[in-house]
Amino acid sequence: MHKILIQEADASIRDVLSLSLKADGFEGTLIKNCNEKLLNLVAFVRPYLLVLDFKLKGADNILICQ
């Protein structure tokens, strides 16, 4: 099963994304905020796909993707 890491501040969007992915057979991990924990989780989980909240304050999405 492919692991998808979802980082989204809005709870309703996180829930919809998670339910949609699970319906298609993916395992979704949800994260509310972007911080050091997210960077560590990305390195540890090595997700198949990373869905990032583009406008999240304090996030460097380019750094996270590298």
Phi and psi restraints in degrees (range 20) as a CNS / XPLOR table:
assign (resid 1 and name C) (resid 2 and name N)
       (resid 2 and name CA) (resid 2 and name C) 1.0 -76.8 20.0 2
assign (resid 2 and name N) (resid 2 and name CA)
       (resid 2 and name C) (resid 3 and name N) 1.0 136.9 20.0 2
assign (resid 2 and name C) (resid 3 and name N)
       (resid 3 and name CA) (resid 3 and name C) 1.0 -96.1 20.0 2
assign (resid 3 and name N) (resid 3 and name CA)
       (resid 3 and name C) (resid 4 and name N) 1.0 130.1 20.0 2
assign (resid 3 and name C) (resid 4 and name N)
       (resid 4 and name CA) (resid 4 and name C) 1.0 -115.6 20.0 2
assign (resid 4 and name N) (resid 4 and name CA)
       (resid 4 and name C) (resid 5 and name N) 1.0 127.6 20.0 2
assign (resid 4 and name C) (resid 5 and name N)
       (resid 5 and name CA) (resid 5 and name C) 1.0 -102.1 20.0 2
assign (resid 5 and name N) (resid 5 and name CA)
       (resid 5 and name C) (resid 6 and name N) 1.0 121.0 20.0 2
assign (resid 5 and name C) (resid 6 and name N)
       (resid 6 and name CA) (resid 6 and name C) 1.0 -113.7 20.0 2
assign (resid 6 and name N) (resid 6 and name CA)
       (resid 6 and name C) (resid 7 and name N) 1.0 118.1 20.0 2
assign (resid 6 and name C) (resid 7 and name N)
       (resid 7 and name CA) (resid 7 and name C) 1.0 -113.8 20.0 2
assign (resid 7 and name N) (resid 7 and name CA)
       (resid 7 and name C) (resid 8 and name N) 1.0 110.5 20.0 2
assign (resid 7 and name C) (resid 8 and name N)
       (resid 8 and name CA) (resid 8 and name C) 1.0 -150.2 20.0 2
assign (resid 8 and name N) (resid 8 and name CA)
       (resid 8 and name C) (resid 9 and name N) 1.0 131.5 20.0 2
assign (resid 8 and name C) (resid 9 and name N)
       (resid 9 and name CA) (resid 9 and name C) 1.0 -73.5 20.0 2
assign (resid 9 and name N) (resid 9 and name CA)
       (resid 9 and name C) (resid 10 and name N) 1.0 -31.9 20.0 2
assign (resid 9 and name C) (resid 10 and name N)
       (resid 10 and name CA) (resid 10 and name C) 1.0 -83.8 20.0 2
assign (resid 10 and name N) (resid 10 and name CA)
       (resid 10 and name C) (resid 11 and name N) 1.0 117.4 20.0 2
assign (resid 10 and name C) (resid 11 and name N)
       (resid 11 and name CA) (resid 11 and name C) 1.0 -59.7 20.0 2
assign (resid 11 and name N) (resid 11 and name CA)
       (resid 11 and name C) (resid 12 and name N) 1.0 -39.4 20.0 2
assign (resid 11 and name C) (resid 12 and name N)
       (resid 12 and name CA) (resid 12 and name C) 1.0 -66.7 20.0 2
assign (resid 12 and name N) (resid 12 and name CA)
       (resid 12 and name C) (resid 13 and name N) 1.0 -38.4 20.0 2
assign (resid 12 and name C) (resid 13 and name N)
       (resid 13 and name CA) (resid 13 and name C) 1.0 -67.9 20.0 2
assign (resid 13 and name N) (resid 13 and name CA)
       (resid 13 and name C) (resid 14 and name N) 1.0 -42.7 20.0 2
assign (resid 13 and name C) (resid 14 and name N)
       (resid 14 and name CA) (resid 14 and name C) 1.0 -56.8 20.0 2
assign (resid 14 and name N) (resid 14 and name CA)
       (resid 14 and name C) (resid 15 and name N) 1.0 -45.7 20.0 2
assign (resid 14 and name C) (resid 15 and name N)
       (resid 15 and name CA) (resid 15 and name C) 1.0 -64.9 20.0 2
assign (resid 15 and name N) (resid 15 and name CA)
       (resid 15 and name C) (resid 16 and name N) 1.0 -43.5 20.0 2
assign (resid 15 and name C) (resid 16 and name N)
       (resid 16 and name CA) (resid 16 and name C) 1.0 -63.6 20.0 2
assign (resid 16 and name N) (resid 16 and name CA)
       (resid 16 and name C) (resid 17 and name N) 1.0 -45.2 20.0 2
assign (resid 16 and name C) (resid 17 and name N)
       (resid 17 and name CA) (resid 17 and name C) 1.0 -61.2 20.0 2
assign (resid 17 and name N) (resid 17 and name CA)
       (resid 17 and name C) (resid 18 and name N) 1.0 -44.9 20.0 2
assign (resid 17 and name C) (resid 18 and name N)
       (resid 18 and name CA) (resid 18 and name C) 1.0 -62.8 20.0 2
assign (resid 18 and name N) (resid 18 and name CA)
       (resid 18 and name C) (resid 19 and name N) 1.0 -46.8 20.0 2
assign (resid 18 and name C) (resid 19 and name N)
       (resid 19 and name CA) (resid 19 and name C) 1.0 -63.2 20.0 2
assign (resid 19 and name N) (resid 19 and name CA)
       (resid 19 and name C) (resid 20 and name N) 1.0 -41.2 20.0 2
assign (resid 19 and name C) (resid 20 and name N)
       (resid 20 and name CA) (resid 20 and name C) 1.0 -64.3 20.0 2
assign (resid 20 and name N) (resid 20 and name CA)
       (resid 20 and name C) (resid 21 and name N) 1.0 -43.2 20.0 2
assign (resid 20 and name C) (resid 21 and name N)
       (resid 21 and name CA) (resid 21 and name C) 1.0 -66.4 20.0 2
assign (resid 21 and name N) (resid 21 and name CA)
       (resid 21 and name C) (resid 22 and name N) 1.0 -41.7 20.0 2
assign (resid 21 and name C) (resid 22 and name N)
       (resid 22 and name CA) (resid 22 and name C) 1.0 -63.1 20.0 2
assign (resid 22 and name N) (resid 22 and name CA)
       (resid 22 and name C) (resid 23 and name N) 1.0 -37.3 20.0 2
assign (resid 22 and name C) (resid 23 and name N)
       (resid 23 and name CA) (resid 23 and name C) 1.0 -62.8 20.0 2
assign (resid 23 and name N) (resid 23 and name CA)
       (resid 23 and name C) (resid 24 and name N) 1.0 -26.8 20.0 2
assign (resid 23 and name C) (resid 24 and name N)
       (resid 24 and name CA) (resid 24 and name C) 1.0 -97.7 20.0 2
assign (resid 24 and name N) (resid 24 and name CA)
       (resid 24 and name C) (resid 25 and name N) 1.0 10.1 20.0 2
assign (resid 24 and name C) (resid 25 and name N)
       (resid 25 and name CA) (resid 25 and name C) 1.0 90.1 20.0 2
assign (resid 25 and name N) (resid 25 and name CA)
       (resid 25 and name C) (resid 26 and name N) 1.0 14.6 20.0 2
assign (resid 25 and name C) (resid 26 and name N)
       (resid 26 and name CA) (resid 26 and name C) 1.0 -99.0 20.0 2
assign (resid 26 and name N) (resid 26 and name CA)
       (resid 26 and name C) (resid 27 and name N) 1.0 155.6 20.0 2
assign (resid 26 and name C) (resid 27 and name N)
       (resid 27 and name CA) (resid 27 and name C) 1.0 -101.2 20.0 2
assign (resid 27 and name N) (resid 27 and name CA)
       (resid 27 and name C) (resid 28 and name N) 1.0 116.5 20.0 2
assign (resid 27 and name C) (resid 28 and name N)
       (resid 28 and name CA) (resid 28 and name C) 1.0 -102.1 20.0 2
assign (resid 28 and name N) (resid 28 and name CA)
       (resid 28 and name C) (resid 29 and name N) 1.0 133.7 20.0 2
assign (resid 28 and name C) (resid 29 and name N)
       (resid 29 and name CA) (resid 29 and name C) 1.0 -111.6 20.0 2
assign (resid 29 and name N) (resid 29 and name CA)
       (resid 29 and name C) (resid 30 and name N) 1.0 127.1 20.0 2
assign (resid 29 and name C) (resid 30 and name N)
       (resid 30 and name CA) (resid 30 and name C) 1.0 -103.9 20.0 2
assign (resid 30 and name N) (resid 30 and name CA)
       (resid 30 and name C) (resid 31 and name N) 1.0 137.4 20.0 2
assign (resid 30 and name C) (resid 31 and name N)
       (resid 31 and name CA) (resid 31 and name C) 1.0 -134.2 20.0 2
assign (resid 31 and name N) (resid 31 and name CA)
       (resid 31 and name C) (resid 32 and name N) 1.0 132.3 20.0 2
assign (resid 31 and name C) (resid 32 and name N)
       (resid 32 and name CA) (resid 32 and name C) 1.0 -83.7 20.0 2
assign (resid 32 and name N) (resid 32 and name CA)
       (resid 32 and name C) (resid 33 and name N) 1.0 -48.9 20.0 2
assign (resid 32 and name C) (resid 33 and name N)
       (resid 33 and name CA) (resid 33 and name C) 1.0 -112.0 20.0 2
assign (resid 33 and name N) (resid 33 and name CA)
       (resid 33 and name C) (resid 34 and name N) 1.0 159.7 20.0 2
assign (resid 33 and name C) (resid 34 and name N)
       (resid 34 and name CA) (resid 34 and name C) 1.0 -105.3 20.0 2
assign (resid 34 and name N) (resid 34 and name CA)
       (resid 34 and name C) (resid 35 and name N) 1.0 118.2 20.0 2
assign (resid 34 and name C) (resid 35 and name N)
       (resid 35 and name CA) (resid 35 and name C) 1.0 -156.4 20.0 2
assign (resid 35 and name N) (resid 35 and name CA)
       (resid 35 and name C) (resid 36 and name N) 1.0 -166.5 20.0 2
assign (resid 35 and name C) (resid 36 and name N)
       (resid 36 and name CA) (resid 36 and name C) 1.0 -57.5 20.0 2
assign (resid 36 and name N) (resid 36 and name CA)
       (resid 36 and name C) (resid 37 and name N) 1.0 -34.8 20.0 2
assign (resid 36 and name C) (resid 37 and name N)
       (resid 37 and name CA) (resid 37 and name C) 1.0 -60.4 20.0 2
assign (resid 37 and name N) (resid 37 and name CA)
       (resid 37 and name C) (resid 38 and name N) 1.0 -39.4 20.0 2
assign (resid 37 and name C) (resid 38 and name N)
       (resid 38 and name CA) (resid 38 and name C) 1.0 -63.1 20.0 2
assign (resid 38 and name N) (resid 38 and name CA)
       (resid 38 and name C) (resid 39 and name N) 1.0 -45.3 20.0 2
assign (resid 38 and name C) (resid 39 and name N)
       (resid 39 and name CA) (resid 39 and name C) 1.0 -59.9 20.0 2
assign (resid 39 and name N) (resid 39 and name CA)
       (resid 39 and name C) (resid 40 and name N) 1.0 -42.9 20.0 2
assign (resid 39 and name C) (resid 40 and name N)
       (resid 40 and name CA) (resid 40 and name C) 1.0 -66.0 20.0 2
assign (resid 40 and name N) (resid 40 and name CA)
       (resid 40 and name C) (resid 41 and name N) 1.0 -40.1 20.0 2
assign (resid 40 and name C) (resid 41 and name N)
       (resid 41 and name CA) (resid 41 and name C) 1.0 -65.6 20.0 2
assign (resid 41 and name N) (resid 41 and name CA)
       (resid 41 and name C) (resid 42 and name N) 1.0 -41.1 20.0 2
assign (resid 41 and name C) (resid 42 and name N)
       (resid 42 and name CA) (resid 42 and name C) 1.0 -61.2 20.0 2
assign (resid 42 and name N) (resid 42 and name CA)
       (resid 42 and name C) (resid 43 and name N) 1.0 -43.2 20.0 2
assign (resid 42 and name C) (resid 43 and name N)
       (resid 43 and name CA) (resid 43 and name C) 1.0 -66.2 20.0 2
assign (resid 43 and name N) (resid 43 and name CA)
       (resid 43 and name C) (resid 44 and name N) 1.0 -36.2 20.0 2
assign (resid 43 and name C) (resid 44 and name N)
       (resid 44 and name CA) (resid 44 and name C) 1.0 -79.3 20.0 2
assign (resid 44 and name N) (resid 44 and name CA)
       (resid 44 and name C) (resid 45 and name N) 1.0 -47.2 20.0 2
assign (resid 44 and name C) (resid 45 and name N)
       (resid 45 and name CA) (resid 45 and name C) 1.0 -76.9 20.0 2
assign (resid 45 and name N) (resid 45 and name CA)
       (resid 45 and name C) (resid 46 and name N) 1.0 -34.5 20.0 2
assign (resid 45 and name C) (resid 46 and name N)
       (resid 46 and name CA) (resid 46 and name C) 1.0 52.5 20.0 2
assign (resid 46 and name N) (resid 46 and name CA)
       (resid 46 and name C) (resid 47 and name N) 1.0 62.9 20.0 2
assign (resid 46 and name C) (resid 47 and name N)
       (resid 47 and name CA) (resid 47 and name C) 1.0 -64.6 20.0 2
assign (resid 47 and name N) (resid 47 and name CA)
       (resid 47 and name C) (resid 48 and name N) 1.0 152.0 20.0 2
assign (resid 47 and name C) (resid 48 and name N)
       (resid 48 and name CA) (resid 48 and name C) 1.0 -67.0 20.0 2
assign (resid 48 and name N) (resid 48 and name CA)
       (resid 48 and name C) (resid 49 and name N) 1.0 -36.9 20.0 2
assign (resid 48 and name C) (resid 49 and name N)
       (resid 49 and name CA) (resid 49 and name C) 1.0 -143.3 20.0 2
assign (resid 49 and name N) (resid 49 and name CA)
       (resid 49 and name C) (resid 50 and name N) 1.0 142.4 20.0 2
assign (resid 49 and name C) (resid 50 and name N)
       (resid 50 and name CA) (resid 50 and name C) 1.0 -120.7 20.0 2
assign (resid 50 and name N) (resid 50 and name CA)
       (resid 50 and name C) (resid 51 and name N) 1.0 119.3 20.0 2
assign (resid 50 and name C) (resid 51 and name N)
       (resid 51 and name CA) (resid 51 and name C) 1.0 -105.7 20.0 2
assign (resid 51 and name N) (resid 51 and name CA)
       (resid 51 and name C) (resid 52 and name N) 1.0 115.7 20.0 2
assign (resid 51 and name C) (resid 52 and name N)
       (resid 52 and name CA) (resid 52 and name C) 1.0 -112.3 20.0 2
assign (resid 52 and name N) (resid 52 and name CA)
       (resid 52 and name C) (resid 53 and name N) 1.0 143.2 20.0 2
assign (resid 52 and name C) (resid 53 and name N)
       (resid 53 and name CA) (resid 53 and name C) 1.0 -74.0 20.0 2
assign (resid 53 and name N) (resid 53 and name CA)
       (resid 53 and name C) (resid 54 and name N) 1.0 107.9 20.0 2
assign (resid 53 and name C) (resid 54 and name N)
       (resid 54 and name CA) (resid 54 and name C) 1.0 -62.1 20.0 2
assign (resid 54 and name N) (resid 54 and name CA)
       (resid 54 and name C) (resid 55 and name N) 1.0 -34.3 20.0 2
assign (resid 54 and name C) (resid 55 and name N)
       (resid 55 and name CA) (resid 55 and name C) 1.0 -99.1 20.0 2
assign (resid 55 and name N) (resid 55 and name CA)
       (resid 55 and name C) (resid 56 and name N) 1.0 15.7 20.0 2
assign (resid 55 and name C) (resid 56 and name N)
       (resid 56 and name CA) (resid 56 and name C) 1.0 -66.4 20.0 2
assign (resid 56 and name N) (resid 56 and name CA)
       (resid 56 and name C) (resid 57 and name N) 1.0 128.7 20.0 2
assign (resid 56 and name C) (resid 57 and name N)
       (resid 57 and name CA) (resid 57 and name C) 1.0 -67.7 20.0 2
assign (resid 57 and name N) (resid 57 and name CA)
       (resid 57 and name C) (resid 58 and name N) 1.0 139.0 20.0 2
assign (resid 57 and name C) (resid 58 and name N)
       (resid 58 and name CA) (resid 58 and name C) 1.0 80.7 20.0 2
assign (resid 58 and name N) (resid 58 and name CA)
       (resid 58 and name C) (resid 59 and name N) 1.0 6.1 20.0 2
assign (resid 58 and name C) (resid 59 and name N)
       (resid 59 and name CA) (resid 59 and name C) 1.0 -102.8 20.0 2
assign (resid 59 and name N) (resid 59 and name CA)
       (resid 59 and name C) (resid 60 and name N) 1.0 139.0 20.0 2
assign (resid 59 and name C) (resid 60 and name N)
       (resid 60 and name CA) (resid 60 and name C) 1.0 -113.4 20.0 2
assign (resid 60 and name N) (resid 60 and name CA)
       (resid 60 and name C) (resid 61 and name N) 1.0 86.8 20.0 2
assign (resid 60 and name C) (resid 61 and name N)
       (resid 61 and name CA) (resid 61 and name C) 1.0 -62.2 20.0 2
assign (resid 61 and name N) (resid 61 and name CA)
       (resid 61 and name C) (resid 62 and name N) 1.0 -30.5 20.0 2
assign (resid 61 and name C) (resid 62 and name N)
       (resid 62 and name CA) (resid 62 and name C) 1.0 -64.5 20.0 2
assign (resid 62 and name N) (resid 62 and name CA)
       (resid 62 and name C) (resid 63 and name N) 1.0 -46.3 20.0 2
assign (resid 62 and name C) (resid 63 and name N)
       (resid 63 and name CA) (resid 63 and name C) 1.0 -60.1 20.0 2
assign (resid 63 and name N) (resid 63 and name CA)
       (resid 63 and name C) (resid 64 and name N) 1.0 -43.1 20.0 2
assign (resid 63 and name C) (resid 64 and name N)
       (resid 64 and name CA) (resid 64 and name C) 1.0 -61.6 20.0 2
assign (resid 64 and name N) (resid 64 and name CA)
       (resid 64 and name C) (resid 65 and name N) 1.0 -43.0 20.0 2
assign (resid 64 and name C) (resid 65 and name N)
       (resid 65 and name CA) (resid 65 and name C) 1.0 -69.5 20.0 2
assign (resid 65 and name N) (resid 65 and name CA)
       (resid 65 and name C) (resid 66 and name N) 1.0 -28.7 20.0 2
